[in-house]
Amino acid sequence: MAASVAAAAGPLRRAIRRSPQWPGPSRRALSSEAPPTQAAAVRDAFLSFFRDRHGHRLVPSASVRPRGDPSLLFVNAGMNQFKPIFLGTVDPRSEMAGFRRVANSQKCVRAGGRHSDLEDVGRDLSHHTFFEMLGNWAFGGEYFKEEACSMAWELLTQVYGIPEDRLWVSYFVGDPKAGLCPDLESRDIWLSLGVPAGRVLSFGPQENFWEMGDAGPCGPCTEIHYDMAGGVGAPQLVELWNLVFMQHNREADGSLQPLPQRHVDTGMGLERLVAVLQGRRSTYDTDLFSPLLSAIHQGCGAPPYSGRVGAADEGHTDTAYRVVADHIRTLSICIADGVSPGMSGAPLVLRRILRRAVRFSTEVLRAPPGFLGSLVPVVVETLGDAYPELQRNSAKITNLVSEDEAAFLASLQRGRRIIERTLRRLGPSDVFPAEVAWSLSLSGNLGLPLDLVKLMLEEKGVQLDSAGLERLAQEEAQHRAQQAEPVQEQGLQLDVHALGELQRRGVPPTDDSPKYNYSLQPSGGYEFGTCEAQVLQLYTEDGTSVASVGEGQRCGLLLDKTNFYAEQGGQTSDRGYLVRVGQQDVLFPVARAQVCGGFVLHEVAAPECLKVGDRVQLHVDEAWRLSCMEKHTAVHLLNWALRQVLGPGTEQRGSHLNPERLRFDVATQAPLTPEQLRAVEGTVQEAVGQDEAVYMEEVALSRTAHVPGLRSLDEVYPDPVRVVSVGVPVAHALDPASQAALQTSVELCCGTHLLRTGAVGDLVIIGEHQPSKGTTRLLAVTGEQAQQAREVGQSLTQEVEAAAARLSQGSRDVAEAQRLSKDMGRLTDVVDTAVMPQWQRRGLQATLKALQRRANTAIRKLEMGQSPTPAFTAEAWALAVCSHMGGKAWGSRVVAQGTGSTADLEAALSTARAYALNQL
């Protein structure tokens, strides 16, 4: 038995791995009904068991998009939505505060961040980026170890009919270094339920002690495992169910303290449970995936799925089946919950997932265009009854998937050609150049996820220059950090001599009108046109004019025309790439574009020779450009909203925007109040919600001279000048008699803008300070980032309200009062630094300051042997003031009134103030 136990320890906590076909559980049902095996019935049986037999409240799955928790990209566990209860920060007035025993099936995504299975999906038979977590919880000691273990055993053996001799359990063996004793209580419970001692295993903190994070609630866990071997040979154990008993709190200093209230938190993966009940060796062989695998086979004509892995999977066909099936489930769930492919955070991870799916479906399975979108109805059919949001958003999901698939296909084909050409030039022992991989990536130009580039190279037996890639990633991170407070980067520029030479030769200024060549599609996406141009001049890094540049050189490139936006008007430069006409497999990355005397200079890294006279095709980074357009239109709406709130005389002092955020300087006599900040946001939200058209037109500068309300800066404008008007055609806006510019945003602007305001999504002012006297600088985010900022603000508001409620209840002793005081300090630090609405931050900061004073006062009184009460009541306050005036008072803690007389009203008010300050 010792050898068997040792053999079993290794596979613990792993997913179901490839093994010989096994018979699965016998159908030895312990009830009159046949055990459920179909996935929907298994899910329903779990929920019904806890609701009907054990009085649990069923709560819906939370969205996979975390609400107010910036530490998570996606909800990745069933307990995420209950963190306020575990942390003791739940709003006592909320519905959640009344939860005692609950159960649900939670949608979970593990992709990106600390817990990511993205790169493992497809390689084996078990990993998924989306899965369902079945869980039951008991809060505040509603029940604990004995009941939790008994319920789990009852469900598995009596409802699901799993033979008892196929189940093993593990418990926490203790950790002497941390002062933690063995969890003998759990061990004894399992023995009392009939589990033989030989199938009760003990493990240390890495396996059987669960922690929420570096600090916070934690405790021992006990796990139930299923033996796939069925008694034949050594056990092959896979974890089915994890039962966590939260009874400690990890303090900031690393020490462990007992929790005042204990909780039960359990989680069991539906996919793995269904595989066990259906007698399958892989989660992909269950009815959760078989409809998708069948649809993939029918839609692309690849050989049928056969479940091969590793070297046996020739051509990676079965790997591709698993990747596509997993990823389309994840995409459908996330888009239904409001996460769409995008530029940063969770949307960026989703973009990676979609593009991995496109690559495997088109290059490995040889699927036709539009194939991924055709799989969405299969996901809806499989999961829609459990998660109705899939049914409501089916058309939206299909459109988004199909649109991004179409946009990515051309980049994928070009990327493959570049990889092939680069490989042909490498020696047998050479690594793949980091610069080429970076230019192909989401951080570079073509938008291929780096993990996908690595995989494509791995399939060809080629290693990537990881050290070089890490260096480029660090440079990118530094560049993005600098964008928060941008400084003018020098880069390559044309000096006075170079400009003079161009003018002497009669070279006309660069035609950059193609930068405005984009359109809004019926689906809501934007289509950006390409631009073909001729190389007029090349410049080395020191500004020397040359006829050609060689491989590896960084150079300045002057063209006869361009669709790149050169940095001006506060909008950051476009980035992207160019290729030579007729040679699509060599990509020249364009880092930025700058305008000098009417000439647009492109900063280019040349992987091969480039010479004057070459014809090239230019491609802007569309996601980068679209984010800049979103921010620039938001800047105009913000400018208009400030005038609406602060008055028509409000003047802009400058602005700067990039894909991450925007900065706006406005002339003010004093900082904006929280009420003004909130009103400005509300005015912008109203304009965004109306989804008004944005009109742009070039007009003679003289037509703009006498238009009431027209916004412009104190600078020289070209003639003709570009006018941007929200909701009103330019011709009407410029009619002095219309007064339209007083009612909406009308500005002189050369920037690129959205064509409708709705795509801004939202705007949140997340920071505000005065860089100089008379100027207020506002920092703001839009879209998904703005929505996340609002959720963080709401979450922190609830935490502060919960802390205030705990403080009002009083503390039993000094230690508890000190913990409360520390909580106030921690909350203050979080509020000070969180990305959240600035108006909300200012309000919470004031509240926390007052709460901190109260907490410190309570500590002092307890230390002096006094028992604090909420001493500052309305009745006591009124009595103190009215007694001073020879009168009396009556009332309650909240409302009071009284009588008295005095000739010195100021003295009475001073008494009232002094009393209040003393109590606070």
C-alpha positions, 0 to 999 in steps of 0.5 A: 500500500505504501508503494501505491500511495507514493505512486498516487501522490504525483498525479494529485492536483493534475488534470485528467491525463492521457491513459489507457481506456478505462471502464469508468464508474460502475452504475451502482446507484444508491437511489431509485433514480439512475445517476445523472451523466449528461452534463446538463443533468449533472449540473442540475443535480448538483444545484438541486441537491444543495437547494432541496436537501440542504437548504442552500440558496442558489445564486446566479453565476457572476460575470466572468468580468470582475466587478471592482477587483483590479487584481483579476483579469477574469473571474477564475474561481467560484469564490471571487464574488464572495470575497467581500464576505471573506474579507469582512468588507461586505456592505451590511445593507446588501443582499450578500450580507444575508447569505448563510449557505449558498450554491452555484455553478460559476463561469470561470476563465483562466487565461492571462495573469497568475493563473493561466492555462492558455498556453497549455490548451490543446497540448493535453486532454484536460486544460481549458481556458473556460470551465464551470466551477460547481460550489457550495459555501457556508458563511459565518460558521453556518456549518463547517467541516463535518457537514461539508464533508458529509454533503460532498460524500453523499452527493458523489456516492448517493446522487452521482453513484460513484463507487466509494472504492474509487474515491480517495481523500487528502487532508492537511498534515500541518506546518510546524514552521507556521505553527499550524497543527495537522487537520486531524478533524478532517481526517477523522471525519473521513474515517467516520464516513467509511473511507479506509485509512489507506485511502486517506492521504496527508499533504503539506501546505503546498497541496492542502492549505489554501490562501486567497493571496499574500494576505487575507483569509486562508485555511486548510483544505481537504480534497476528494480524488477519483482513481482512474485505474479502478484498482488495476495497478497503481492508483491514478488519482485526479482531483474532483472536489476541493473543500476549503475551511477558512479559519485563519487570516494571513496578516500583512506581516505574514503571521496567522491569526484566527478568524472571528468567523469561519467559512466553507468554500468548495469547488468542483470542476464540472468538466472533470466531474462529467468525464468521470460520470461518462467514463471518459478519459478526457474532458474533450470526450464528454457531451460538453465538447462532442457537439463542437468537435463534430461541428468543427469536423463538418465545417472544415473537412479535417479528419475526425477528432481522435484524441491524440497528443504529443508526437502521436498527433501528426500535423497537430490536427487533434491539438487544433480541434481542442484549441478551437473548441476551447477558445470558441467557448471562452470567446462566447462566454466573455463577449456575452458578459461584456468583454470584447477583444481589445487593446489592454487587460482582459480584452487584450487576452481575449484578442490573443485567444481569438487569434490563436483560434483563427490560426489553428482553424485556418492553418491546421484545420484548413477551415474556410473564412468565417468558420469560427463565427459558425461555431457560436450557435453550437456553444449557445445550444450547449450552454445557453440554458444554463447561461441565458446571456449567451442566447440573448447575445448570440448575434453579437458574439457571432458578428464580433468573432467573424469580424475579428477573424476576417481582420486577422486573416490577412495579417496571419498570412503575411506573418507566416510568409515573414516567418518562412522567409526569416527561417530560410536565412537562419543557420542550423543553430541560429535562434529566431530574431527577437526583433522579427517576432516582436514586429509580428506580435500584438505589441508590434504590428501584425497582431500575432500573439507572441505565444502563437509565434513561439508555437509556430516556431516550436512546430518547426523545431526553432527556438526564439531569442527569449533574452532579446524578447525580454529586453524588447518587452521591458523597453515597451513597458518603460515606454508605456509608463512614460506615456502617463506623463508624456515628454517630447521624444526627440527621435529622428527629425529634419533639421533646418539644413535638411528642410532647406535642401528639400525646398531647394529641390522643389520637393512638395510637402507630404500628402498626409490626407490618406490618414483620414481614409477610414469608414464605419462599417454596418457591424460597428467596426472601422475599416482603414484604407492602406496607402501606396507611396514612393520613397523620396529620401532616406536619413541616417540616425544622425540626419545624413541624407542617403540613397539607401539603408542596409539591414538592421539600420534605423532610419528616417523615411520620407515619402510622397504621401502617407496614411500615418498620423504624425504627432501633433495637436496633442495626439500621439503618432501612429505606429505600424509597418510598411512593405515593399510593393511586390514583396509582402514577406519583409516587414519594415516596422514604423515606430512613429511619424513626426511632421517637420515643415510639412514633411512627415518623417517616418522612423523605420527599422530596416530588416533589409535594404531600402532605397530611394525610389522604392514603392511601398505599402503602408499599414497603420496599427489599427487597434492603436489608431482606433484607441487614439480616435476614441480618446481624441473624440473624448477630449472634445466632449470633455472640453465641451462638458467643462464649459457646460459645467464651469461656464462658457469662458472656460479655456483649454490650456492644452491636451495630450492623448495616447491609446492608454489615457488622455490628459487635459489642461484647463484654466481654473481659479481653484481645483474642481470640486467633487460635484463639478468633476461628477457633473463633467463626467455626467455631461460627457456620458450623456453625449456618448449615450446619444451616439451622435454623428461626428462631422469633419470638413476642411473649410476656409479659415476665414469662415471660422473667424466669427462663429460664437462658441467655436473652440480653438487654441491660441496657435496658428492654424492652416488654411484651409482648416479642419473643423470637427463638429459633434451632432451637427453638420459643419456647414450648419455649425459654422452658420453664425445665425445657427448658434449651434457651436454654443450647444455642442462641441465644435472645434478646429482640429487636425486629429483623427476622430470617431465617426460616432460618439457612442464608441467612446463608451464612457469617460472617467476622470481618474486624476486631477492636480494643478501643475501651475497656478491657474491651471488644472490638469485632468487625467481620464480613461475611456471605454473598458478602462472607464467601466473598470474604474467605476466598478473599482470606485463602487467596490471601494465605496462599499468597503468603506461603508462596511468599515464604518458599520463595523466601527459603529458596532464598537470593539470588544478589546484593544486588539480588535480596535487596532485591527479596525484602525489598520483596516482604515489605513489599508483602505486609505492607501488603496483609495489613494492609488486606485484607478477610480473616479476622482470625485469618488476618491475625494469623498472617500478620502474625507470619510476615511480621515474621519473614520481613522480619527474615530478608530484612534479615539476608540483605541485610546479609550480602550487603553485607558480602560474606558468602553467606547460607545458611539458617544457622538449621538444627536441626543448627546450633542443637543443636550450639551449645547442646550444645557449651555443655554440653560435648556433641555434636549431630547431625541435619539442617536440620529435625530434630536431637538431641544430648547434654550436661550442665549444672547451670544449665538456665536458662543453656542455655535462654538460649544457645538463645534467644540463638542463635535471635535472632541467626540471625533 
